[in-house]
Amino acid sequence: MTAFENIEYPLLMLGVEKKERLRLVSKIIDAVGLGQYAKQRPDQLSGGQQQRVAIARALVKEPALVIADEPTANLDTKTAHLIIDLMRELGAKLGCTFIVATHDNRMTQRCDRVLELVDGNITEQQPNQEVELMREEVCAG
């Protein structure tokens, strides 16, 4: 299955017409920066590119909410930051909220809000201070 077909699959299962599938997939595959890799198979893509395919697939139906499990796991630091930036950018642009389960501090440092779970219970709940400071700088700026 190519990257394009992988992203298209949820729309195919929903019975979306071919012309509309092409439009939606083309739009999101370009938004995640994979237009030139549309015909590539997973084994021909890097880990970061594979992760962008997964994000595109989650967003192709234009949901209000995406739940992501360890979206930066197994990625090098540079690629992890690119994925985080992409999720934040597309979330804001498309009006989509991401709920992320992660152990990756690179991710938690960039989230708007962090909930810590221990043994199934929320032990800490707080807005992310770094994100709040960045917002204040942008608003003041």
C-alpha positions as CSV (number, residue, x, y, z in Angstrom):
1,M,0.0,0.0,0.0
2,T,1.5,3.4,-1.0
3,A,1.4,6.5,1.3
4,F,-1.4,7.9,-0.8
5,E,-3.5,4.6,-0.5
6,N,-2.8,4.4,3.2
7,I,-4.1,8.0,3.8
8,E,-7.1,7.3,1.4
9,Y,-8.1,4.1,3.1
10,P,-10.5,5.6,5.8
11,L,-12.3,7.5,3.1
12,L,-12.6,4.4,1.0
13,M,-14.2,2.5,3.9
14,L,-16.7,5.4,4.4
15,G,-17.7,5.2,0.8
16,V,-16.5,8.7,-0.1
17,E,-16.6,9.2,-3.9
18,K,-13.3,8.9,-5.8
19,K,-13.1,12.5,-6.9
20,E,-13.6,13.7,-3.3
21,R,-11.1,11.2,-2.0
22,L,-8.5,12.5,-4.4
23,R,-9.2,16.0,-3.3
24,L,-9.0,15.3,0.4
25,V,-5.9,13.1,0.2
26,S,-4.0,15.5,-2.1
27,K,-4.8,18.3,0.3
28,I,-3.6,16.6,3.4
29,I,-0.6,14.8,1.9
30,D,0.7,18.2,0.7
31,A,0.0,19.7,4.2
32,V,2.2,17.1,5.8
33,G,4.9,17.6,3.2
34,L,4.7,14.2,1.6
35,G,3.4,15.1,-1.9
36,Q,6.5,13.8,-3.6
37,Y,6.4,10.5,-1.6
38,A,2.7,9.7,-2.4
39,K,3.6,6.6,-4.4
40,Q,6.2,5.3,-1.9
41,R,5.6,2.2,0.2
42,P,6.2,2.2,4.0
43,D,9.6,0.4,3.6
44,Q,10.7,3.2,1.3
45,L,9.9,6.0,3.9
46,S,11.9,7.2,6.9
47,G,10.4,6.9,10.4
48,G,9.4,10.5,10.3
49,Q,7.8,10.2,6.9
50,Q,5.9,7.2,8.2
51,Q,4.7,9.2,11.2
52,R,3.5,12.0,8.9
53,V,1.5,9.4,6.9
54,A,-0.1,8.3,10.1
55,I,-0.9,11.9,11.0
56,A,-2.3,12.6,7.5
57,R,-4.4,9.4,7.7
58,A,-5.8,10.6,11.1
59,L,-6.6,14.1,9.7
60,V,-8.0,13.2,6.2
61,K,-11.5,12.9,7.5
62,E,-11.2,16.4,9.1
63,P,-12.0,15.3,12.7
64,A,-12.4,17.6,15.6
65,L,-10.2,15.3,17.8
66,V,-7.3,13.0,17.2
67,I,-5.9,10.7,19.9
68,A,-2.3,9.8,19.3
69,D,-0.3,7.2,21.1
70,E,3.4,7.9,21.3
71,P,3.6,9.9,18.1
72,T,7.3,10.8,18.6
73,A,8.5,7.3,19.8
74,N,11.5,6.0,18.0
75,L,12.2,9.3,16.3
76,D,15.5,11.2,16.5
77,T,15.3,14.6,18.2
78,K,15.2,16.7,15.0
79,T,12.4,14.6,13.5
80,A,10.4,14.5,16.8
81,H,10.4,18.3,16.9
82,L,9.3,18.4,13.2
83,I,6.4,16.0,14.0
84,I,5.4,18.1,17.1
85,D,5.5,21.3,15.0
86,L,3.4,19.6,12.3
87,M,0.8,18.4,14.8
88,R,0.6,21.9,16.4
89,E,0.4,23.7,13.1
90,L,-2.2,21.4,11.5
91,G,-4.2,21.3,14.8
92,A,-4.5,25.0,14.8
93,K,-5.1,25.3,11.0
94,L,-7.7,22.6,10.9
95,G,-9.3,23.3,14.3
96,C,-8.4,19.8,15.5
97,T,-7.4,19.0,19.1
98,F,-4.7,16.3,19.7
99,I,-4.8,14.2,22.8
100,V,-1.4,12.6,23.1
101,A,-0.3,9.7,25.3
102,T,3.5,9.9,25.7
103,H,6.5,9.3,27.8
104,D,8.5,11.8,25.6
105,N,9.5,15.0,27.4
106,R,10.1,16.6,24.1
107,M,6.4,16.3,23.5
108,T,5.2,17.2,27.0
109,Q,7.3,20.4,27.0
110,R,5.4,21.6,23.9
111,C,1.8,20.6,24.8
112,D,-0.7,23.2,25.9
113,R,-1.8,21.2,28.9
114,V,-0.2,18.2,30.6
115,L,-2.0,15.5,32.7
116,E,0.1,13.0,34.5
117,L,-1.3,9.6,35.2
118,V,0.0,7.2,37.8
119,D,-1.7,3.9,38.4
120,G,-4.7,5.1,36.4
121,N,-5.2,8.3,38.5
122,I,-4.5,11.9,37.5
123,T,-1.7,13.0,39.9
124,E,-0.8,16.3,38.3
125,Q,-2.8,18.7,36.0
126,Q,-1.3,21.9,34.8
127,P,-1.0,24.2,31.8
128,N,2.4,23.9,30.3
129,Q,4.4,26.9,31.6
130,E,6.7,27.1,28.5
131,V,3.8,27.2,26.1
132,E,2.1,29.9,28.2
133,L,5.3,32.0,28.1
134,M,5.5,31.6,24.3
135,R,1.9,32.7,23.9
136,E,2.5,35.8,26.1
137,E,5.6,36.7,24.0
138,V,3.7,36.3,20.7
139,C,0.7,38.3,22.0
140,A,3.0,41.1,23.4
141,G,5.2,41.0,20.3
